[in-house]
Amino acid sequence: MRPLFAAALLALALVPRAPALSGVEGLDPRSIPLDRLTKITGDVSGVRVAALAPKCASGGEDPATHIRCVGDNGATPHGFAAGAIFTAAIAIYTPPQRQQIFDAYSKGAGVDGQPRGYTHMAVHLGCKPGERTYHALFPPHACDGAFFNALLHEMYDHAPPTIPVCFVMDDDSEAVKLPPDFDRSLCRLVVPKWEFPIADCHLKAVRAAFPDALLYWENPAGQTTPKPDACSPSPFPEGRAWFQHAKTAYGLRGVLVETDIRVLGPDPAAAARVIEQAHDVWQDVDAVLFETDIYQKFWDGRTEAEGVAYNNAILRAVPWLKGFMSGGTVRR
């Protein structure tokens, strides 16, 4: 993430609910079948856990977690301050706090009073020791392989399990720099970077690092295909042809779709039209409604109910989408 209802809508059956995986300690992620892996449902920043809202004195820093309540951009993240969980930063929480988050994410009551039932969680694994992240709001955490292995095992071993969607490169990296003792089999779904405009070199690097994972690219809002880079073929394939190339060259599974509500406005029909216009380009890969209003929920305090209604409406209008990660109603 960058500068990150009505009863009829809530009853919409938009994405099938997969049968629950058993939350058995020691679950081997390699045993999860393909149809479970690719039925992506989640919410990057809409689920609130009030008990984990940062408690900052005079706009400073939470003395227990060292989370800050004002970013280095001078802005206050109103949703985050009210307990909204930005899942990319799940690593900053303690194991007991993460269990609270996993519980709320999967078994906690959503806006319709039913368990949310979310199955996937976007997590960021790029890490620099001692570095505060995302406008310096989040404190440093461990960067060693044992730490990340334990974190991802917590997700799989939760009842029900939560499948990580692993973002594995920082914006300023051109290589995968995960520690050598990190167990790469724990990432069944991988993405190089968040909404990055070029892709070939990053996908090539990530495929080499994760030969067996399902590989996705997140488009920047308004850009249906990547721009060429040093690894791109020449002549550069445009539109659908690029995705056909990426499937062949890197085994690309899908595109994580980003739209920009600041540009398109609050009517979900506008976002649906933009996505529908890209159908011919994306028809050979899975398209997942990934990032629509997570920035607004984190910074502006947009509510979970507003996000669910907005994304449900898009999913109803664009039924060929393969899932969602900005919140929605899981089919029951």
Secondary structure as GFF3:
##gff-version 3
##sequence-region A 1 332
A	DSSP	alpha_helix	7	10	.	.	.	ID=ss1
A	DSSP	three_ten_helix	29	31	.	.	.	ID=ss2
A	DSSP	alpha_helix	34	38	.	.	.	ID=ss3
A	DSSP	beta_strand	40	41	.	.	.	ID=ss4
A	DSSP	three_ten_helix	50	52	.	.	.	ID=ss5
A	DSSP	three_ten_helix	57	59	.	.	.	ID=ss6
A	DSSP	alpha_helix	78	81	.	.	.	ID=ss7
A	DSSP	three_ten_helix	87	92	.	.	.	ID=ss8
A	DSSP	alpha_helix	95	106	.	.	.	ID=ss9
A	DSSP	beta_strand	120	124	.	.	.	ID=ss10
A	DSSP	alpha_helix	145	157	.	.	.	ID=ss11
A	DSSP	beta_strand	163	167	.	.	.	ID=ss12
A	DSSP	three_ten_helix	184	186	.	.	.	ID=ss13
A	DSSP	beta_strand	189	191	.	.	.	ID=ss14
A	DSSP	alpha_helix	200	209	.	.	.	ID=ss15
A	DSSP	beta_strand	214	218	.	.	.	ID=ss16
A	DSSP	alpha_helix	240	250	.	.	.	ID=ss17
A	DSSP	beta_strand	252	258	.	.	.	ID=ss18
A	DSSP	alpha_helix	261	264	.	.	.	ID=ss19
A	DSSP	alpha_helix	268	277	.	.	.	ID=ss20
A	DSSP	alpha_helix	279	282	.	.	.	ID=ss21
A	DSSP	beta_strand	286	291	.	.	.	ID=ss22
A	DSSP	alpha_helix	294	295	.	.	.	ID=ss23
A	DSSP	pi_helix	296	300	.	.	.	ID=ss24
A	DSSP	alpha_helix	304	317	.	.	.	ID=ss25
A	DSSP	beta_strand	323	324	.	.	.	ID=ss26
###
